[in-house]
Amino acid sequence: MKKNLGAIPAVYPMPVLMVAAYGENDKVNVMNAAWGMICAMDKIALFIDEDHKTTQNLLKRKAFTVSLADKEHIKPADFFGIASGNTMPDKFEKSGCKAVKSGFVDAPVIEEFPVVMECELAEVVKTESMYCIVGKIVNTAAEETVLSENGKIDAGKLNALIFDQFQNGYYISGEQVGKAWNAGKELMAKN
Amino acid sequence: MKKNLGAIPAVYPMPVLMVAAYGENDKVNVMNAAWGMICAMDKIALFIDEDHKTTQNLLKRKAFTVSLADKEHIKPADFFGIASGNTMPDKFEKSGCKAVKSGFVDAPVIEEFPVVMECELAEVVKTESMYCIVGKIVNTAAEETVLSENGKIDAGKLNALIFDQFQNGYYISGEQVGKAWNAGKELMAKN
C-alpha cells in the first residue's frame, strides 16, 4: 500500500554538482547544486536561483564548469552549499581547494573533483515553471584514476556523492546490479 | 592529471524514472527516462523526445506519473526503455506490471515501483537547447516499506536504480557518508 505524502520533490538519486565561475578580478566562486541534469547530448541544464553569486558570475563571463563532487571531498563540497559568495568573499579560499583556468572556456576547473564538464553559457530559459541556465559542454575531463581500461569513466571508481533530498543525506554508489538495454531484454521476446 | 574526453554528458548519478500516461481507451504506457530532475519544489522537468508514445499520450491527457525504479523491478524498468509503445501496442501488458488510476490526476500509477509523483502537465518548454515536459507534482506516494520512522522516504531502503550513462550500467546506493548542510560546517568557522 502506498501512503500519500503530499506534493514533495521525489527524484532519487540526485547528483552533487559543483558549479564554478569567475567573478570580478578572476575571483573563483563555486556553488553546490543538486537540481541539474543533461538536457541534450552536449548540454546541461541547471535549475539554480538567479541571485547566487555564481549565477551572476557565469552570466557575465558566459562560461562555467560543472564538476562531480566525490566522497573524498565531501567537506568542501558541502561547504560550497552552506556558504554564500555574496556574503563570504573568500569562500573559495576557505574551502582549501585549488583551481586552474580551463583550457576550453573562460571558467575555473577545481582540481580536487574527479570529473568536470567545461561549458559555455548556451541559453537562459525563464518560464512560469523554471529559471534554467543551459550550458553547452565543450569538453569533459576526468582523472585517470576514475577511468576504466576502455578509457571511459567508471562509475564504480568515482565515489561520486549522491544527494538524498528526502532527508538531506549524502550517499555513494554501491554495487552494479545490471546493464541498460540488457536487463529487460528477456521481456522483449515474451509471447 | 585530468584527461580530456571530448564533449560527453557526465552527470552522475542519474535517476531511472518511469514515466506513465494513458493513451487511447485508457491504455497504459510507460517509458524509462534518465534525463529528468526537480526544477522547483513542486515541479519536475523531463527532457524526453516528443515522438515517444508516452509523450504524445501525456500531452493529450495533460497528466502523467513519474515513479522511481528499484532493483527488484530492474527487468520491467529496463524493458520500458528498450520497447517502444509506438511499435509494441501491448508493451505494458508484456512487462507483467499492474497499474491503478491515480486518485489525484488522470494517469496510471504503476503498483510495483515504490515511489510515485502524480503530476499535471504544467508546461511544455521548447527552446533551441531543449524540449522539456514540466509536471506540477500534485501528490507523492510511497510504499510504507520505504519510509523511515519519521514518515519520510528513506533512501537507504529504496534500492532505487541509478543510471550510469558513461557505460550504461545500473547501480544502487551504497552507504550514507554524511549529511547536507553539516558535512562542511567546520569550514564555515575556519579563520
Chai-1 contact restraints between the chains, C-beta under 6 A:
chainA,res_idxA,chainB,res_idxB,connection_type,confidence,min_distance_angstrom,max_distance_angstrom,comment,restraint_id
A,K2,B,A141,contact,1.0,0.0,6.0,A-B,restraint_1
A,K2,B,E143,contact,1.0,0.0,6.0,A-B,restraint_2
A,K3,B,E144,contact,1.0,0.0,6.0,A-B,restraint_3
A,N4,B,N139,contact,1.0,0.0,6.0,A-B,restraint_4
A,N4,B,A141,contact,1.0,0.0,6.0,A-B,restraint_5
A,L5,B,T140,contact,1.0,0.0,6.0,A-B,restraint_6
A,A7,B,D42,contact,1.0,0.0,6.0,A-B,restraint_7
A,A7,B,I137,contact,1.0,0.0,6.0,A-B,restraint_8
A,A7,B,V138,contact,1.0,0.0,6.0,A-B,restraint_9
A,I8,B,T140,contact,1.0,0.0,6.0,A-B,restraint_10
A,P9,B,I38,contact,1.0,0.0,6.0,A-B,restraint_11
A,P9,B,M41,contact,1.0,0.0,6.0,A-B,restraint_12
A,A10,B,V115,contact,1.0,0.0,6.0,A-B,restraint_13
A,A10,B,M117,contact,1.0,0.0,6.0,A-B,restraint_14
A,A10,B,T140,contact,1.0,0.0,6.0,A-B,restraint_15
A,V11,B,P15,contact,1.0,0.0,6.0,A-B,restraint_16
A,V11,B,M37,contact,1.0,0.0,6.0,A-B,restraint_17
A,V11,B,I38,contact,1.0,0.0,6.0,A-B,restraint_18
A,Y12,B,L68,contact,1.0,0.0,6.0,A-B,restraint_19
A,Y12,B,A155,contact,1.0,0.0,6.0,A-B,restraint_20
A,Y12,B,A160,contact,1.0,0.0,6.0,A-B,restraint_21
A,P13,B,P13,contact,1.0,0.0,6.0,A-B,restraint_22
A,P13,B,P15,contact,1.0,0.0,6.0,A-B,restraint_23
A,P13,B,I162,contact,1.0,0.0,6.0,A-B,restraint_24
A,P15,B,V11,contact,1.0,0.0,6.0,A-B,restraint_25
A,P15,B,P13,contact,1.0,0.0,6.0,A-B,restraint_26
A,W35,B,M37,contact,1.0,0.0,6.0,A-B,restraint_27
A,W35,B,I38,contact,1.0,0.0,6.0,A-B,restraint_28
A,M37,B,V11,contact,1.0,0.0,6.0,A-B,restraint_29
A,M37,B,W35,contact,1.0,0.0,6.0,A-B,restraint_30
A,M37,B,M37,contact,1.0,0.0,6.0,A-B,restraint_31
A,I38,B,P9,contact,1.0,0.0,6.0,A-B,restraint_32
A,I38,B,V11,contact,1.0,0.0,6.0,A-B,restraint_33
A,I38,B,W35,contact,1.0,0.0,6.0,A-B,restraint_34
A,C39,B,F47,contact,1.0,0.0,6.0,A-B,restraint_35
A,C39,B,M130,contact,1.0,0.0,6.0,A-B,restraint_36
A,M41,B,P9,contact,1.0,0.0,6.0,A-B,restraint_37
A,D42,B,A7,contact,1.0,0.0,6.0,A-B,restraint_38
A,K43,B,S129,contact,1.0,0.0,6.0,A-B,restraint_39
A,F47,B,C39,contact,1.0,0.0,6.0,A-B,restraint_40
A,L68,B,Y12,contact,1.0,0.0,6.0,A-B,restraint_41
A,K71,B,V177,contact,1.0,0.0,6.0,A-B,restraint_42
A,I74,B,G178,contact,1.0,0.0,6.0,A-B,restraint_43
A,I74,B,A183,contact,1.0,0.0,6.0,A-B,restraint_44
A,K75,B,A183,contact,1.0,0.0,6.0,A-B,restraint_45
A,K75,B,G184,contact,1.0,0.0,6.0,A-B,restraint_46
A,D78,B,A183,contact,1.0,0.0,6.0,A-B,restraint_47
A,D78,B,G184,contact,1.0,0.0,6.0,A-B,restraint_48
A,F79,B,G184,contact,1.0,0.0,6.0,A-B,restraint_49
A,F79,B,L187,contact,1.0,0.0,6.0,A-B,restraint_50
A,I82,B,W181,contact,1.0,0.0,6.0,A-B,restraint_51
A,I82,B,G184,contact,1.0,0.0,6.0,A-B,restraint_52
A,I82,B,M188,contact,1.0,0.0,6.0,A-B,restraint_53
A,K94,B,L187,contact,1.0,0.0,6.0,A-B,restraint_54
A,K94,B,K190,contact,1.0,0.0,6.0,A-B,restraint_55
A,V115,B,A10,contact,1.0,0.0,6.0,A-B,restraint_56
A,M117,B,A10,contact,1.0,0.0,6.0,A-B,restraint_57
A,A122,B,S129,contact,1.0,0.0,6.0,A-B,restraint_58
A,E123,B,S129,contact,1.0,0.0,6.0,A-B,restraint_59
A,V125,B,T127,contact,1.0,0.0,6.0,A-B,restraint_60
A,T127,B,E123,contact,1.0,0.0,6.0,A-B,restraint_61
A,T127,B,V125,contact,1.0,0.0,6.0,A-B,restraint_62
A,S129,B,K43,contact,1.0,0.0,6.0,A-B,restraint_63
A,S129,B,A122,contact,1.0,0.0,6.0,A-B,restraint_64
A,S129,B,E123,contact,1.0,0.0,6.0,A-B,restraint_65
A,S129,B,V134,contact,1.0,0.0,6.0,A-B,restraint_66
A,M130,B,C39,contact,1.0,0.0,6.0,A-B,restraint_67
A,V134,B,S129,contact,1.0,0.0,6.0,A-B,restraint_68
A,I137,B,A7,contact,1.0,0.0,6.0,A-B,restraint_69
A,V138,B,A7,contact,1.0,0.0,6.0,A-B,restraint_70
A,N139,B,N4,contact,1.0,0.0,6.0,A-B,restraint_71
A,T140,B,L5,contact,1.0,0.0,6.0,A-B,restraint_72
A,T140,B,I8,contact,1.0,0.0,6.0,A-B,restraint_73
A,T140,B,A10,contact,1.0,0.0,6.0,A-B,restraint_74
A,A141,B,K2,contact,1.0,0.0,6.0,A-B,restraint_75
A,A141,B,N4,contact,1.0,0.0,6.0,A-B,restraint_76
A,E143,B,K2,contact,1.0,0.0,6.0,A-B,restraint_77
A,E144,B,K3,contact,1.0,0.0,6.0,A-B,restraint_78
A,K152,B,F166,contact,1.0,0.0,6.0,A-B,restraint_79
A,K152,B,Q167,contact,1.0,0.0,6.0,A-B,restraint_80
A,I153,B,F166,contact,1.0,0.0,6.0,A-B,restraint_81
A,A155,B,Y12,contact,1.0,0.0,6.0,A-B,restraint_82
A,A155,B,D164,contact,1.0,0.0,6.0,A-B,restraint_83
A,A155,B,G169,contact,1.0,0.0,6.0,A-B,restraint_84
A,A160,B,Y12,contact,1.0,0.0,6.0,A-B,restraint_85
A,I162,B,P13,contact,1.0,0.0,6.0,A-B,restraint_86
A,D164,B,A155,contact,1.0,0.0,6.0,A-B,restraint_87
A,F166,B,K152,contact,1.0,0.0,6.0,A-B,restraint_88
A,F166,B,I153,contact,1.0,0.0,6.0,A-B,restraint_89
A,Q167,B,K152,contact,1.0,0.0,6.0,A-B,restraint_90
A,N168,B,K179,contact,1.0,0.0,6.0,A-B,restraint_91
A,N168,B,A180,contact,1.0,0.0,6.0,A-B,restraint_92
A,G169,B,Q176,contact,1.0,0.0,6.0,A-B,restraint_93
A,G169,B,K179,contact,1.0,0.0,6.0,A-B,restraint_94
A,Y170,B,V177,contact,1.0,0.0,6.0,A-B,restraint_95
A,Y170,B,G178,contact,1.0,0.0,6.0,A-B,restraint_96
A,Y171,B,S173,contact,1.0,0.0,6.0,A-B,restraint_97
A,Y171,B,Q176,contact,1.0,0.0,6.0,A-B,restraint_98
A,I172,B,G174,contact,1.0,0.0,6.0,A-B,restraint_99
A,I172,B,V177,contact,1.0,0.0,6.0,A-B,restraint_100
A,S173,B,Y171,contact,1.0,0.0,6.0,A-B,restraint_101
A,S173,B,G174,contact,1.0,0.0,6.0,A-B,restraint_102
A,G174,B,I172,contact,1.0,0.0,6.0,A-B,restraint_103
A,G174,B,S173,contact,1.0,0.0,6.0,A-B,restraint_104
A,G174,B,G174,contact,1.0,0.0,6.0,A-B,restraint_105
A,Q176,B,G169,contact,1.0,0.0,6.0,A-B,restraint_106
A,Q176,B,Y171,contact,1.0,0.0,6.0,A-B,restraint_107
A,V177,B,K71,contact,1.0,0.0,6.0,A-B,restraint_108
A,V177,B,Y170,contact,1.0,0.0,6.0,A-B,restraint_109
A,V177,B,I172,contact,1.0,0.0,6.0,A-B,restraint_110
A,G178,B,I74,contact,1.0,0.0,6.0,A-B,restraint_111
A,G178,B,Y170,contact,1.0,0.0,6.0,A-B,restraint_112
A,K179,B,N168,contact,1.0,0.0,6.0,A-B,restraint_113
A,K179,B,G169,contact,1.0,0.0,6.0,A-B,restraint_114
A,A180,B,N168,contact,1.0,0.0,6.0,A-B,restraint_115
A,W181,B,I82,contact,1.0,0.0,6.0,A-B,restraint_116
A,A183,B,I74,contact,1.0,0.0,6.0,A-B,restraint_117
A,A183,B,K75,contact,1.0,0.0,6.0,A-B,restraint_118
A,A183,B,D78,contact,1.0,0.0,6.0,A-B,restraint_119
A,G184,B,K75,contact,1.0,0.0,6.0,A-B,restraint_120
A,G184,B,D78,contact,1.0,0.0,6.0,A-B,restraint_121
A,G184,B,F79,contact,1.0,0.0,6.0,A-B,restraint_122
A,G184,B,I82,contact,1.0,0.0,6.0,A-B,restraint_123
A,L187,B,F79,contact,1.0,0.0,6.0,A-B,restraint_124
A,L187,B,K94,contact,1.0,0.0,6.0,A-B,restraint_125
A,M188,B,I82,contact,1.0,0.0,6.0,A-B,restraint_126
A,K190,B,K94,contact,1.0,0.0,6.0,A-B,restraint_127
